[in-house]
């Protein structure tokens, strides 16, 4: 069972500091089920690779009562445990690379939060769902995924393909991030977890899934599989995840109340919806995606236009989507109307193949709720991966804030806003998006335009 971690960050030998393992030594660690060996097959300033190899003793597993197979069968001794990445791999990562998994680095602590080019290969994983399942698990997290299937026996190709695959993951991120994802997701592919799964595992999953699991499109599947298909534990974990969603519910009623109160005198929200709808109607669009749809204000308008054959609203919050469903009266809609609209839970910063293939995407008052360092991920999800023909995006114009009498100087319109851009800042960002992803952009104003301050809301219309 082999896992390798490579980097081209320079000096690449910083990987040794991050893993707290000297590249010039081979180190061996005793584990309850065998041994873990750490060595570096490649070491230079340009590229460095660390390898974690597990040598699992199936006989020790049986004698130690660790294996889940019934006693007295040959499967206790002849199985895939020594070769296929499983829950044993997660235990070894925690044991051998524990400081890196926790985001600690004694000698160079500044490296722990530094995104670097990383490439991880796992020699063999088990996937009953084939390549599709592996893609569903890793691609939403922003990885470039390469998968190689293996035949049951190379000498007998007529036997067909096996359920085993080699996988390579590439991404610019922190080492902690990629180790955390492997730590959680590899056991989801394992049907024979070697340890007891109880409530302690729920806490462990929530700890390592913080910041990404709640918004993963396959969060329920991951949780269910990680907790060994135990329904009671899955419900506890999912309830906890929904309480601590990793992204703000940017359109939830309790969140937008402040903005509504500030902007109420000019009915700005209605103006935004009308302007965005008009921009979409101007183009040859049939399939429309509203990211950060909230409680469905725009979706309601889109449903009234018969030209739209498919309307999808996505939000990070299950709770908000339930509210949107109620407001749109989805259960009472005629079947033909009901087939036109779909609500999905998902993140704005993780790749999701469900977002691909739309003519238009809208993003209304959403980006200002994101931390600035998450914007590049959002850009890739929307403009590189989903890549609709048109994107209509709005955000507040901070220059106009002085016109709101109830808004104190220097304050944002809502306490959850991470930034509010001037017109120049917004245009600079939008032009950068066009350069990076081959779009063109037009800008428009929403609301009354002040000669010096502009309009309260600024809108960008991106076109392929």
N, C-alpha and C positions, 0 to 999 in steps of 0.2 A: 504494500500500500504506500504510494508515493505522492507527495505534494511538493511542488517547487514554487518559490516566490522569486521573481526577477524584477530588477529595476534598471532603468537607464538614466535615472536621476544622477546628477554628477555633483560630488564624487559618489559613484554607485556603491562604494564600500560603506557608505552611511547605513546601508541595510543591516550591517553587522551591529551597529549601535542600536538601531531600532528593535532588532530581535534579541539584543543582549546576548549574542552568540558570536564568538571570535571566528572570523573566516579562516584562520590558519589552523583550526583544530577540528577534529571529529569528536563529537560529544555523544554519549549514550546515557539514556535515562530509563530507569526501571519503572515499569507500569504493571498494574495488577494482571494484565492480559498479555504481557510480553515486554518488548523493548522499543524505545524510540531513538532513532539515530539522527543527528543533525550534522550536515556537512555542506560544503560549498563547492560544487563542481565548476564554478565559473567566478573568478574574482578579478576585476580590473576597475579602474576609475570610470570607464565608459559603461560597463555592464557588470552586474553582480547577481548571482543566483544562489539562493539557499534552498536546501532540500530537507524535507522531513520524511523519513522512511520509517514505517512501523513494521516491526517483525512480531507478528501475533502467533502465539502458540495455541492451536485449537485444543490440544490435549489439556493444557493448563486451564482453559476455559471450562471444560467439562468437569475436571477434578475440583475446580474452585466453585462449581455451581453457578457460573455466570451466564452460560449459554441458555437461550430460551427454548431450545429444542428438547423434546422428551428424551429421557435417558434410554439407553439400550439400542439406539439407532445409529446407523453408520453416518447419518448426517451430522452427528455431533463431532465427527472427526474429519469428514470430507465435506467441505463447504467453502463458500467464497469469502469467509471472514478475513483470512490473511491478505487478500488481494484487493478488495473493493472498499473504497472510502465509505465509512459508515459512522455510527455514533462513536466508535472507537477513535476516529480521527478528531472529533470535537474534543473528546477527553484529552487526547494528546496535545492538541493546540493549547488548551487551557493549562496543561501541566508544563509544557516545554516553552511556549511563547506567551505565558500568562501576563507578563508586563506589557508586551506589545498589544495583546487583546484588551487590556485595561487602559491603553493609551498612555503608558508611562515609558520614559527613557531617561535613565539616570545620568548618562554622560552627555547627551545632547537633547535636553528636554524640548528645545525649540523645534525639533523634527516631528514631534508627535502630531502637531496640528498642521503640518505642511503637506498639501496634496502633491504627490509625486507620481510619475509614470510607473505603474505596477502591472505585472503579468503573472497570473497564477495558473498553474496547470495541475490537474488531478488525473492521475493515470487511469483510474477506472471508478465510475460511479454506476449505481444501479438505477434505472429509470423505466418503470413499467409503462410510463406515458411517453416513452421515446424522446426524440429530440424536442418535440413540441413542449413537453413538460419542462425540460431544462431551460428552454427559451423563456417560458412564462415565469419561471422563478428568477432568472438572473437578468434578463434584458430590461425589465422595468426599473432595475436599480442602476441603469446607465452603463452596463458592461457591453463591450464588444465580445460576443460569444462565438467561439469556434468549437464545433462538436464533431467527433469522429466515432462512428459506430463500429462495433466489432462483431464478426460472425461467430456463430457457436463453435465452429471448428474450421480453420482455414483450409484444412485438407479435404473437408467435405462441405463445399459451398452450398450444396443442395439442402443442407440442414437449415439454412436460413440465418437470419440475424439473431443476435443475442439481445438481452436486456441491458447490456453493459456498454458504456460510452466513456471515451476520454474527453475531457473538457478543458478549454483554455479561456480564461477571463482576463480582459484587458481594460484598464481604466486609469484615469488620473484622479487619485483620491488619497486619503491617509491610509497607512497600513492598518490602523485599528478598524477602519470601516470595512476593508475587504476581509480581514480575519473574522470580524463579527458576522458578516453575511455568510461566510463559509461555515462558521460555528453553528449557526441556526439552520441553514438550508440543507446541509449534507445529511443531518439526521432525518429530515423530511423525506429523503429518498430511501431511507433504510427501513425495511420491514421487520428487522430482528434486533431492536434496540436491546443492549445488554444490561441496561440498568432499570431499576424500578422508577416508574413515572408517577410522582405524587404532586402535592401542592407546591413543594419546593421547586419543581420544574416550571410551574407557572411563573413564579417570581423570577426565575432565571431567564425564561423566555422574554418576559416584559423588560427585564434589565438590558438584555442584549438586543432586543427589538426596538428600544427607545429611539425615536426620531425617524424611523423608516417603516416599521412593520404595520402600523395602523393604516398607512396610506398605500400600502402595497396592494395591487389589484387582486393578488391571490392570498391575502392576509388570512382568510378563514381556512383555506386549504393548508397553509403553512402551520397555522396554530393547531389545527386538528391532527396533522401528521406528527408534528413535533411532540405533542402530548399523547402519542401512541393511540390516537383515535378515541380517547376517552371523552365522551360527550360532556360530562359534568365539568371537567377541567377546561375543556374548550370554551364552554359558555362563560366560565369565570374569567378566562383570559380575554375573550372577545368583549365582554362588558367593560373590563378594565381598559382595553385598548380604545374603545369608543369614548370613554371618559377623558382620555388623555391624547386626543388626536394631535399628531405632530405638526399640523399646519393650522393656522387660524381659520375659523369658519367665517370667511370674509363677508358673506352675505347674510349671515344669520340675523334674525330680527333684533336680538339683544345687542349685536355688534353694530349694526348700521343705525341704531337709534340716534346716536350722537350726530352722525353725518346728516341724517334726515332732519334733525332739529336745527342744525346750522344752515342747511340748504333749503329748508322748507319754503321760505318766502319766495323763492324763484322756481319751485317745482323742478329742481334740477334733475332728480332721478327720472321723472317722466320724460324730460328732454333727452336724457342720455339714451333711454330705451328707444325712443322714436328715431333719434339720429342713427343709432346702430342698425335698427331695422331697415331704415331707408338705404343705408350704405350696402347692406346685404342684398336688398331688392334690386339695386342698380345693376348687379352682376348676374351672370347666368348660373344661378345656384339652385340646387335641388336638395342637397344633403348638408345640414348645418349642425355644427357642434358648438355648444356654449360651455366653455371651461370656467369653473368657479360659478356655476349657475345659481347657487343659493336657493332661494325659495321659489324660483321659476318665473320671475317677472318678465324676462325676455321670452322665455319658452311659451308663455301664454299668448304673446303677440305673434310668435312664429306659427303657432297652431292655427291662428285665424287666417293664415295665408295658405291657400290650397296648393300653391306651386311647390311647397316644400314637401318632399316625399319621405324624408327621414330627418328627424330632429332628435338630437341627443344632448342631454344636460349632464355634466359631470361636476361633482363636488367631493371634497375630501371627507365631509361629515355625513355619516349615515342618518343622523338625527335631522339635519337640514333637508336631506333628500326625502325623508318621510314627510316632512312638512310641505315640500314642493309637490309631492304626490297628492296630498290632501287638498292643497290649494288649486291644483289643476284638475281635481276630480277625476283622476285617471281611471278609477274603478267604475265610474259611471259613464265614461265616454263610449260612444258606439264603437264596435269592433274595428271598423275601418280607420277611425280616428286614432284609436288606441295603438294600432300597429305603426302609426307614424312617429310615435314619440317613445323615447327610452331614457331612463335615468340610471346612471352608473356611478359607483363610488370609485374614486381614484385620486392620485396625487398629480399636482401640476409639475412636479420636478422629477418624476420617474417615467421612463419610457413605457408606453402602453400601446400595444398594437391595435387596441380597440379604437384609438383616436385617428387611425389612418384611413384615408380614402374619402374624406369629406371635401366638399366644394368650398365651404367657408367655415371659419372658426371665429367666435367672438370671445372677448375677454374684457369684461366691464368692471372697472374699479377693483382690480385684483392684485396687480403686481406690487402696488404700494404696501401690501400686507406681507410681502416677502422680505427676508433679509437679503441685503444686496449680494452677498456671496452665493445665494441660491439662484440668482437670475440667469447665470450661464446655463445651469441645468434646465431651467424653464425654457430658455431659448432653444436648446437642443430638442427637447420634447416636442415643442410646438412647430418650430420652423425647419428643423432638420429631419425629425422622425415622422411626425404627423403630416407636415408640409401641405396644408390645404392651399388652394389657389388664391384665397383671399383671407386675410386676418384683420379683423376690426377690433382695436384695442383702445380703451380709454383709461385715463388716470387724472387725478386732480392737478390743477395748475397752481403751484404754491404762491405765485405772484399775486393771485387774486384774493388770497386769504385775508388781506387787510380790508377787504370790502365787507367782510362778515362782521357785524357789530358784536356778536356774542363770542367771537373767537379771539382769545388773548394773543397778543403779538408773539410771534415765534413758536406758536403751538400748531400741531397738526390738527386736521379736522376730526380725526378719530385716534383714540389712545393706542389702537393696535397698528396704526400706520408705522412702517419702519423708515419711510422716507416720503417726501413729496417733492416733485421735480418742478423746476422752472421750465418755461417753454424751450429755452436753449438746451437744458440738460436732457429733456425728453427727446428733442429732435436729434441730439448727438447720439443717444442710446439707439434710437430707431434707425438712424443711418448706419450705425455700426452693425445692427442686425441684418440690414440689407446687404452689406459688404460680406458678412460671414455666411449668409445663407441664400444669396442670389435672389433677393426680393427687391421690389421698388416700393417707395412709400409716398403717400400723400397725407397732408395734415389738414385738420379741420377744427373748428371751434364749436363748442356746445354751450349754450347759454348766452346771455348778453355780453357783448364784447366791449371792454374798456379800452380806450385808445392807448393807454400806457401799460395796463396790466394784463391785457388779453381777456380771455373767457375763463369762467370758473372751471370748466373741464376741457381737456385737450384730447383729441382723438387722432389716432394714426390708422391709416388704411394701407395694409401691406398687400402687394399683388405679385404673383409669380411672373 
